Amino acid sequence: MNNRAIIAMSGGVDSSVAAYLMQQRGYDIIGATLRLFTNEDAGIREKSCCSLSDVEDARAVAHRLGIEHYVFNFSDDFRTEVMDRFVNAYENGRTPNPCIDCNRYIKFKRLLQRAKELEYDYVVTGHYARIARENGRYILKKGLDETKDQTYVLYSMTQEQLKHTLLPLGELRKTEVREIAAEQGFINAKKHDSQDICFVPDGRYADFIEQYTGREYPGGNFVDMEGNVLGTHKGVIRYTRGQRKGLGLALPKPMYVCRTDLDKNLVVLGDNDDLFSSSLDASDINLMAVERIEQPIRVQAKIRYSQSAADAVVWQTGDDRLHVEFDKPQRAITRGQAVVLYDGETVVGGGVIE
């Protein structure tokens, strides 16, 4: 392989320092900021990720490093592979993670294709994770900074993508990254990390979906586990499993969204205890550490980005299916989210919760 790499530069501090580190390692690098959507396309009026200021920040860092900087327009791919999937999931009673789809279909697929077209062998990002090679396979390991580890959103990477990806921040802590940025005089050294979904910066998912599709989602009934009507909801896309706030009901006790019934347009509420389950099935799987799970193995399974992994046993029930049994019941296992499996620091693989 050559030592030519394209750095995915978002305008944030992490990707800026990743570019600096690759340059220090002697790589021939260029910076690329991805244009994924216009704020008008997403109905956004205020500044958000992918804004002009982000492009300017990335360009300023590239200029300081003395490297070329480009903007690649992947907005058509992003609309199809990320925004459309996001909307479709909510319309079908699922709760998606668009950051996983963006990594899967845009950064490590579309950008890697562009890199190869330009005869660059690697894509570099500012993710906090590590890539290694063991037993003839490329594997993904947690970043050393446990508080910033991003392996959960990278579980779908293929062997080919891992082979052509470099993650220089995996060995660093966030505090060290900010120190490097300050030492280099980067304009974004103190820039805040983006927390929200880039095309829904205000967190109002249902409002975005209605604006994006031009459709209205009719209200219906809240019911309890026995089917008794408790009140009216404002459209099933506004509710996700485990939700308690924002129901707009005066109830004698705390109640939580347990599931949605799309056919009957119902939102089913129950007690906190009703949210716990001991197992899940996942499809659309990707295995990293092994080619196939031939027999049940012990793992730690993570069912959402912000949650700690829990002890479990997993086995493969088909070419594209996994079954996970937890040692202790887990709260609010949610359709559409990812389950990611770990063996210590190593990602075994993962899939989409059914």
Buried (B, 14 or more C-beta within 10 A) or exposed (E): EEEBBBBBBBBBBBBBBBBBBBBEEEBEBBBBBBEBBEBEBBBBEEEBBBBEEBBEBBBBBBEBBEBEBBBBEBBEBBBEBBBBBBBBBBBBBBBBBBBBBBBBBBBBBBBBEBBEEEEBBBBBBBBBBBBEEEEEBBBBBBBBBEEBBBBBBBBBBBBEBBBBBBBBBBEBBBEBBBBBBEEBEBBBBEBEEBEEBBBBBEEEBBBBBBEBBEEEBEBBBBBBEEEEEBBEBBBBBBBBBBBEEEBEEEEEEEBBBBBBBEEEBBBBBBBBEBBBEEEBBBEBBBBBBBEEBEEEBEBBBBBBBEBEBBEBBBBBEEEEBBBBEBEEEBBBBBBBBBBBBBBEBBBBBBBBBB
